[in-house]
Amino acid sequence: MHSNSLLDDIQDLNLSYLLLVQRLLNEDRESAMFRLDLNADLADTIGQLSIKQLTQLSRTNQLLCHLRISDADKLNLLVHNPRAQGLEQTHAALLMAGAGRAQSSLQQRS
């Protein structure tokens, strides 16, 4: 029963994430593409999916979103930096933006 509950939670999160992605794309496409590290083709595809297609896509046992901070040291800096009082959102945005771009560059070189 625990695994069914976990699977339901993953699927619910996936659907919520996909709906949020579509909403962000509809409200400010360029900003959403930057925040989500999406290229134009993927943004177009996700933006055009119907609710039925989003639901079908969400019904997997894998998370469709991922944590963009892949380095524990960077995460610790965000959480434990005493100089960053009130600037946590700005620092997080900068780190995540840089992480996505760096990963894209590495993938393009391969």
Helices and strands as residue ranges (DSSP letters): H 2-27, H 29-36, H 40-48, H 51-58, H 72-80, G 82-84, H 88-109
